[in-house]
Amino acid sequence: MGERRPDGALEGDVLAVLWAANGPMSPAEVGSALPNGYAYTTVMTVLTRLWNKGLVARHARGRGYAYQPVLSESELATRRMAETLAAAGDRADVLACFVGTLSKRDVKQLRRLLDDTAP
């Protein structure tokens, strides 16, 4: 029996395909770009869920739709981080734990970014 993928993994794969594209893609185009040969209906379901979440836009193409992301990968990660902080009971603790997971290189980059944005 195959291992179960983490929640949202297929959504992430579909978004990665859309981010790499030069423009809107049909469900069939997305499906053919995915590595595991998912059924058309599976890809369509994921695209519809992403559209309902406001993460992709859809444009009429023939009798169906073509999809494209509305946020870049960085913008989506930022949104998710902000939502996580907003939901936390202790923002300082969450930030401290997050910073504790960063590499020395990432900490240096974060310090540079904070210095650049400080008033």
N, C-alpha and C positions, 0 to 999 in steps of 0.2 A: 504494500500500500504506500502511495506517495505521501511525502510530508506536506502538511498544510502550510500554505504561505501566510505570512503575517497580514493582519488586516490592513487594507489600503495598498498592498504591494502592487496589485494589478492596476489600480488607479495611478500609482506612481510610474509604472511602466508606460501606460498610455500617455501620461503627461510628458514623459521623457521623449517619446516619439513625436508628439506635437511640438515640443520645444525645439527639436532638431529639424523640423520641417521648414520649408521655405514659404509656406502659406497654409491655408485651410486644407484639411484632409477629410475624405469620406471615411466612414467606418470600415469599408473594405480596404482602403489604403492603410489605415491604422493597423488593421488586423494583419495585413501582409508584412508590415514592418516589425511586428512583435515576434520575438524568437520562438514562442511555444505553439504557434498555430492554433490560436483560440477560435472558437466558433464565432461567426458573424454576430449572432444574437448576444453572445457574451460581451463582445466589444461594444455593440450598440447599447447594452445595458450600462456599461461603465461610462460611456460617453454621455448618456442621458443623466446619470447620477452626477457627473462632473458639471454638466450644464445646470442641473437643479441646484447645485452648490454655488453656482456663479463662478466657477473656475475656468470654464470654456464658453466661448461664444459659438453660436451656430449660424450658418448662412445657407440659404436655399441654394441647392445645386441639383438641377434636374428634378427628379421626384423625391429627393431626399435632402440631406443636409451635409455640409462640410463643417468641420470643427477646428477651432484654433484657441490656444490658451489666452486668457485675458491678463494673466500675471506672468512675469518671468519666474524662473526657479527661485531666484533670490527674493523676489517680492513675496512669493508664497511662503517661503521659509520664515521671512520676517513676520508675516501675518500670523503664522502658527506660533511663533515664539511670543508674540504680543498677546495672543489669546491664552497661552499657557500662563504667562505672568498675570494676566487679568483674573484668571480663575484661582490663582494661588492665594492661600491664606497668609503666607509670609513671603512676600516678594523678595525680600533681602536674602532669605534662606535659599530660595530657588536660584537667585542670581549667584550666590556664593557656591552652591553645588555645581551649577553650570560652569562657572569660571574654573572650579576645581577639576573639571574634566578636560580643560583645554591644554593643548601642547604649549611648550615654551614659545614656539613660533607664533601660535595663535594669540597668546597673551601679549606678546610684543606688538602684534598687529592691532589688537584691541586697544592697547595703550595709545598707539599712534592715532587711531581713529577718535578716541576720546579726547586726546589733546587737541586735535584739529577742530573738534566741535565745541570745545569748552568756551564759554563766554569770556 
